[in-house]
Amino acid sequence: SLASSSCGGAAMSDVEETLKRISSHKGVQGIIIWDSTAVPIRSTLDGPITTQYAANLSQLASKARSIVRDIDPTNDLTFVRVRTKKNEIMIAPEKDFTLMVIQNPSQE
């Protein structure tokens, strides 16, 4: 289940709606949202897995962003997609948070 947050307001209900919409897609195994310091804000996965994904994939997204900006300082990272033997991980970094979705690609 999704953890509740004290952020409140319309923005949080928008987040909840978005999570529900993404979760309902076929093949989605989990969703994690973390803040700019890689601390999970929301997750549909259990604690230890959430922490592990957020810690590692925030580093991957950060490195990918710095590579993109090294090549062209006027450019920026908008999306990272990692395909593994077992699943597909999609990372969408925003200004204050990052959204990550894990899905089974054979069920798209």
C-alpha positions in Angstrom: 0.0 0.0 0.0 1.0 3.6 -0.5 2.5 5.4 2.5 0.7 8.6 3.5 2.4 12.0 3.5 2.0 15.2 5.4 2.5 17.3 2.3 -1.3 17.6 1.9 -3.3 19.6 -0.5 -4.4 19.1 -4.1 -0.8 18.3 -5.2 -0.8 15.1 -3.1 -4.2 13.9 -4.4 -2.8 14.5 -7.9 0.2 12.3 -7.0 -2.1 9.6 -5.6 -4.2 9.6 -8.8 -1.1 9.4 -11.0 0.2 6.5 -8.9 -3.1 4.6 -9.2 -3.2 5.2 -12.9 0.4 4.0 -13.4 -0.2 1.0 -11.1 -3.2 -0.1 -13.1 -1.1 -0.6 -16.3 -0.4 -4.2 -17.2 3.0 -5.4 -16.2 3.8 -2.7 -13.6 5.6 -4.3 -10.7 6.3 -1.2 -8.6 6.5 2.5 -8.4 8.9 4.6 -6.3 9.0 8.4 -6.0 12.1 9.9 -4.2 13.1 13.4 -3.3 16.2 15.3 -4.4 18.2 13.6 -1.7 17.1 10.1 -2.8 14.8 9.7 0.2 11.7 7.7 -0.9 8.5 9.8 -0.6 6.1 7.2 -2.0 6.4 3.5 -2.9 4.3 0.5 -3.8 7.2 -1.8 -2.9 8.3 -2.8 0.6 10.8 -0.8 2.6 14.2 -2.5 2.1 13.6 -2.9 -1.7 12.4 0.7 -2.0 15.5 2.0 -0.2 17.8 -0.1 -2.4 16.2 1.0 -5.6 16.1 4.7 -4.6 19.7 4.7 -3.4 21.2 3.0 -6.5 19.0 4.4 -9.2 19.2 8.0 -8.0 23.0 7.6 -8.5 22.5 6.2 -12.0 20.1 9.1 -12.9 22.5 11.6 -11.5 25.5 10.2 -13.4 23.4 10.0 -16.6 22.4 13.7 -16.1 26.0 14.8 -15.6 27.1 12.9 -18.7 24.4 14.5 -20.8 25.4 18.0 -19.5 29.1 17.3 -20.0 28.4 16.6 -23.6 26.1 19.6 -24.0 25.7 22.1 -21.1 22.5 23.4 -22.6 20.9 19.9 -22.6 19.4 18.0 -19.7 18.3 14.5 -18.8 14.5 13.8 -19.1 14.3 10.0 -19.0 16.3 6.9 -18.4 15.2 3.4 -19.4 17.1 0.3 -18.3 16.1 -3.1 -19.7 17.3 -6.2 -17.7 16.7 -9.9 -18.2 13.8 -9.8 -15.7 12.3 -6.3 -16.0 12.4 -2.8 -17.3 13.2 0.2 -15.1 12.1 3.7 -16.2 13.3 6.7 -14.4 11.9 10.2 -14.9 13.8 12.9 -12.9 12.0 16.1 -12.2 13.2 19.2 -10.4 12.2 18.2 -6.8 11.6 14.5 -7.2 12.2 11.4 -9.3 9.6 8.9 -10.5 10.6 5.4 -11.1 8.5 2.5 -12.5 9.5 -1.1 -12.7 7.6 -3.3 -15.2 7.7 -6.6 -16.8 8.3 -5.7 -20.5 6.7 -8.9 -21.8 3.4 -7.8 -20.4 3.3 -4.3 -22.0 
